[in-house]
Amino acid sequence: MPTYLVNSCLDDAQYTVESSLVFQLDDIVSFYIDIESMLCGVIVTEITPEPTEYQVNGPHTDCCTCYTDSGYQSFVFTACSVDETFYVDITEFCNLYGSNPLLNEVFKIYDEINDVSYCAQFIGVSVEPPNSVYQVDSGEGPFQTCEECPDTDIPRSANTESTVCEICCDCGATGSTINIITPPHPVWTDGYGTAVTQLNMIVIGGNGLNA
C-alpha cells in the first residue's frame, strides 16, 4: 500500500500515513491517529518509510469539507479576556474566510444576545453543534495573539464595589438616616486595550467627590 506524508489542516504538523487508496499531491484526506482522534490534512508527497498512522479517507474538496464530512460541526474558540467558550459553525466560518482557522489564531466572535464582540483564540474542532448566538465578525482577524486583537467592546471591572455611607441626623423623633452612595470609580486600560473600572477605588475631585 502507498505511504504518504500529510500536513495537518490545523497546524501544519506532519504525519506519515498508509492507505489502500491512491492519492495525488495536494489532495485533502482525513485520517485517524488513534481510535478516537481524526485529523484532516493535505497530501505533501508519497514516501517509502513504514507508516505510523492508518485509515485514510478522501479526497475531500478542502479542509473545511473534510471536517464536516468526518462528522465535525463546530470550530471551538476560547475568549481572551473572559471565561467563555464559543462553538462556531464550520461551514459559516469557511464561507466567510475561505478556509479553516489555524490553532491559536485569534478572531472576533460576536454575541448576538448581548450585542458584544469578544476576541477569541481557536483551539480545535468539535462534533458538538454550533451555538447560533455566536458569529464570527467579518473581516476581524486572524490576529496572531490576543494582544493584537482590540477587545474594547466588553465592559470590565476589578475588585469589589466600594460605596459611601452618608449619615444624616436631624436629632428629632425620627433619628438618624443612612444613605448609600455609589461614587465614581477610576477607569484604566489593560494589556488587551480594554477599559477596566477599578471598583475598590474612588475618584476624588471635580469629576468625582468634592473634598
DABELPE-V271713 format. One record per residue. N is the residue number from 1. RES is the residue in three letters. SS is DSSP state (H for helix, E for strand, - for the rest). BURIAL is 1 if it has 9 or more other C-alpha atoms within 8 Angstrom, else 0. D_LAST is the distance of its C-alpha to the last C-alpha in whole Angstrom. Layout:
# DABELPE-V271713
N:RES:SS:BURIAL:D_LAST + N:RES:SS:BURIAL:D_LAST
This chain:
# DABELPE-V271713
1:MET:-:0:84 + 2:PRO:E:1:82 + 3:THR:E:1:79 + 4:TYR:E:1:76 + 5:LEU:E:1:73 + 6:VAL:E:1:70 + 7:ASN:E:1:66 + 8:SER:E:1:64 + 9:CYS:-:1:62 + 10:LEU:-:1:59 + 11:ASP:-:0:58 + 12:ASP:-:0:62 + 13:ALA:-:0:63 + 14:GLN:E:0:66 + 15:TYR:E:1:69 + 16:THR:E:1:73 + 17:VAL:E:1:74 + 18:GLU:E:1:78 + 19:SER:E:1:79 + 20:SER:-:0:82 + 21:LEU:-:0:81 + 22:VAL:-:0:82 + 23:PHE:-:0:78 + 24:GLN:-:0:78 + 25:LEU:-:0:75 + 26:ASP:-:0:72 + 27:ASP:-:1:73 + 28:ILE:E:1:70 + 29:VAL:E:1:71 + 30:SER:E:1:69 + 31:PHE:E:1:70 + 32:TYR:E:1:69 + 33:ILE:-:1:68 + 34:ASP:-:0:69 + 35:ILE:-:0:70 + 36:GLU:-:0:66 + 37:SER:-:0:65 + 38:MET:E:1:66 + 39:LEU:E:1:65 + 40:CYS:E:1:65 + 41:GLY:E:1:67 + 42:VAL:E:1:68 + 43:ILE:E:1:72 + 44:VAL:E:1:72 + 45:THR:E:0:75 + 46:GLU:E:1:78 + 47:ILE:E:0:79 + 48:THR:-:0:81 + 49:PRO:-:0:80 + 50:GLU:-:0:80 + 51:PRO:-:1:77 + 52:THR:-:0:74 + 53:GLU:E:1:73 + 54:TYR:E:1:75 + 55:GLN:E:0:75 + 56:VAL:E:1:74 + 57:ASN:E:0:74 + 58:GLY:E:1:74 + 59:PRO:E:1:74 + 60:HIS:E:1:71 + 61:THR:-:0:70 + 62:ASP:-:0:66 + 63:CYS:H:1:64 + 64:CYS:H:1:62 + 65:THR:H:1:65 + 66:CYS:H:1:66 + 67:TYR:H:1:63 + 68:THR:H:1:64 + 69:ASP:H:0:68 + 70:SER:-:0:67 + 71:GLY:-:0:65 + 72:TYR:-:1:61 + 73:GLN:-:1:59 + 74:SER:E:1:56 + 75:PHE:E:1:54 + 76:VAL:E:1:51 + 77:PHE:E:1:48 + 78:THR:E:1:45 + 79:ALA:E:1:41 + 80:CYS:-:1:39 + 81:SER:-:0:36 + 82:VAL:-:0:36 + 83:ASP:-:0:39 + 84:GLU:-:0:41 + 85:THR:E:0:45 + 86:PHE:E:1:47 + 87:TYR:E:1:51 + 88:VAL:E:1:52 + 89:ASP:E:1:55 + 90:ILE:H:1:57 + 91:THR:H:0:59 + 92:GLU:H:0:56 + 93:PHE:H:1:54 + 94:CYS:H:1:58 + 95:ASN:H:0:58 + 96:LEU:H:0:55 + 97:TYR:H:0:55 + 98:GLY:-:0:59 + 99:SER:-:1:59 + 100:ASN:-:1:57 + 101:PRO:-:0:54 + 102:LEU:-:1:55 + 103:LEU:-:1:53 + 104:ASN:-:1:49 + 105:GLU:-:1:49 + 106:VAL:E:1:46 + 107:PHE:E:1:46 + 108:LYS:E:1:43 + 109:ILE:E:1:44 + 110:TYR:E:1:43 + 111:ASP:E:1:42 + 112:GLU:-:1:43 + 113:ILE:-:0:42 + 114:ASN:-:0:38 + 115:ASP:-:0:39 + 116:VAL:E:1:37 + 117:SER:E:1:39 + 118:TYR:E:1:39 + 119:CYS:E:1:40 + 120:ALA:E:1:43 + 121:GLN:E:1:46 + 122:PHE:E:1:49 + 123:ILE:E:1:51 + 124:GLY:E:1:54 + 125:VAL:E:1:56 + 126:SER:E:1:57 + 127:VAL:-:0:60 + 128:GLU:-:0:57 + 129:PRO:-:1:57 + 130:PRO:-:1:54 + 131:ASN:-:1:51 + 132:SER:-:0:51 + 133:VAL:-:0:47 + 134:TYR:E:1:47 + 135:GLN:E:1:48 + 136:VAL:E:1:48 + 137:ASP:E:1:46 + 138:SER:E:0:49 + 139:GLY:E:0:48 + 140:GLU:E:0:46 + 141:GLY:E:0:47 + 142:PRO:E:0:49 + 143:PHE:E:1:46 + 144:GLN:-:0:47 + 145:THR:-:1:44 + 146:CYS:H:1:41 + 147:GLU:H:0:39 + 148:GLU:H:0:41 + 149:CYS:-:1:40 + 150:PRO:-:1:37 + 151:ASP:-:1:35 + 152:THR:-:1:33 + 153:ASP:-:0:33 + 154:ILE:-:1:32 + 155:PRO:-:0:28 + 156:ARG:E:0:28 + 157:SER:E:0:25 + 158:ALA:E:1:24 + 159:ASN:-:0:24 + 160:THR:-:0:23 + 161:GLU:-:0:20 + 162:SER:-:1:17 + 163:THR:-:0:16 + 164:VAL:E:0:13 + 165:CYS:E:0:15 + 166:GLU:E:0:14 + 167:ILE:E:0:17 + 168:CYS:E:0:18 + 169:CYS:E:0:21 + 170:ASP:-:0:23 + 171:CYS:-:0:25 + 172:GLY:-:0:28 + 173:ALA:-:0:31 + 174:THR:-:0:29 + 175:GLY:-:0:26 + 176:SER:E:1:23 + 177:THR:E:0:22 + 178:ILE:E:0:20 + 179:ASN:E:0:18 + 180:ILE:E:0:18 + 181:ILE:E:0:15 + 182:THR:-:0:16 + 183:PRO:-:1:13 + 184:PRO:-:0:14 + 185:HIS:-:1:15 + 186:PRO:-:1:16 + 187:VAL:E:0:20 + 188:TRP:E:0:22 + 189:THR:E:1:26 + 190:ASP:-:0:29 + 191:GLY:-:0:32 + 192:TYR:-:1:34 + 193:GLY:-:1:32 + 194:THR:-:1:30 + 195:ALA:E:1:26 + 196:VAL:E:1:25 + 197:THR:E:1:22 + 198:GLN:E:1:20 + 199:LEU:-:1:19 + 200:ASN:-:1:18 + 201:MET:-:0:15 + 202:ILE:-:1:12 + 203:VAL:-:1:11 + 204:ILE:E:1:7 + 205:GLY:-:0:7 + 206:GLY:-:0:9 + 207:ASN:-:0:11 + 208:GLY:-:1:9 + 209:LEU:E:1:6 + 210:ASN:-:0:4 + 211:ALA:-:0:0
